Structure formats: C-alpha cells, structure tokens
Amino acid sequence: MITDKMKRFIEDVNRAFVASADQRARPHLAATRHVRVPDPEHLAFEAWFCHKTLENVAEVPRVAVAIIDPESGLGYQLSCRVESTTQTNVLDGYAPEIEEPGMPQAQWRMVVRIEEIMEFSSGVHTDHPLRAES
C-alpha cells in the first residue's frame, strides 16, 4: 500500500498527528515523532502517548493519521487499525514539583495496519483513496 516514494516522505517528515476516539465518539488528537514504515502495510510510532490516546485505542482500535510537510502543506491521511501498543520506556522517577499531574510516564510503540491512504492538504484535495502506483 505504501510506495517507496510515500515511505521516503513519511520518514523524512518524521512527524504525525494521530486521531483516536472513544466508544462515545469523543475525539482526541496526539502528536508523535519517530514515524517508521516497517513494511508497505504498516506504520510504527514511538511516542510518549498520553493516557487518553491509549484508553481510546483500547476501546476502539482505529485511528486516523495525518502526516504533512510543514513547508509545502502537503501530505497524507491514513485510516488505520491499531494492531499493537507496547510499552518501550519508563521515566525513572516522578518529580511532582516540575511535572504536571497526568503526564505520560511511559513511552509506547504503536503499530497500525493501513487500510486506506488519501492525499492531505490545507488546500483543495479529494477524499478519494490513492491507488497503488505501478
């Protein structure tokens, strides 16, 4: 599904917005770096995802991902199914005098299976899925 051209773009931009929703359709948006394309069907993120993102994907394992180049304003929107969330790092200690309550204390790897890819921009674009390039 992801072409070599898309993979280069995604990994060069290396930032994504991940939108999730709970069972009552209340949306939540997270930002992440460390975006990787392990194969043409998946994306993987390493991030200090907040608790709400993790709660949402446990309830509804679907996300929308936007990856956009800040210079050109162009990018991709991907509809995905969450396949796994794995804790990869934990902060060593908690400093309440400098940390906000509820701040993420663990880093997570989220792997998602791509179901659909569309162009994404702040300008004119369609919501038609992109077809695989030959």
Residue, then its C-alpha position, 0 to 999 in steps of 0.5 A: m500500500i505504501t510506495d517507496k516514494m510515500k515511505r521516503f516522505i513519511e520518514d523524512v517528515n518524521r512527524a504525525f498527528v494521530a486521531s483516536a476516539d472513544q466508544r462515545a465518539r469523543p475525539h482526541l488528537a496526539a502528536t508523535r515523532h519517530v514515524r517508521v514504515p516497517d513494511p508497505e502495510h504498516l506504520a510504527f510510532e514511538a511516542w510518549f502517548c498520553h493516557k487518553t490516546l491509549e484508553n481510546v485505542a483500547e476501546v476502539p482500535r482505529v485511528a486516523v493519521a495525518i502526516i504533512d510537510p510543514e513547508s509545502g502543506l502537503g501530505y497524507q491521511l491514513s485510516c488505520r487499525v491499531e494492531s499493537t501498543t507496547q510499552t518501550n520506556v519508563l521515566d525513572g522517577y516522578a518529580p511532582e514539583i516540575e511535572e504536571p499531574g497526568m503526564p505520560q510516564a511511559q513511552w509506547r510503540m504503536v503499530v497500525r495496519i493501513e487500510e486506506i491512504m488519501e492525499f492531505s492538504s490545507g488546500v483543495h484535495t479529494d477524499h478519494p483513496l490513492r491507488a497503488e502506483s505501478 
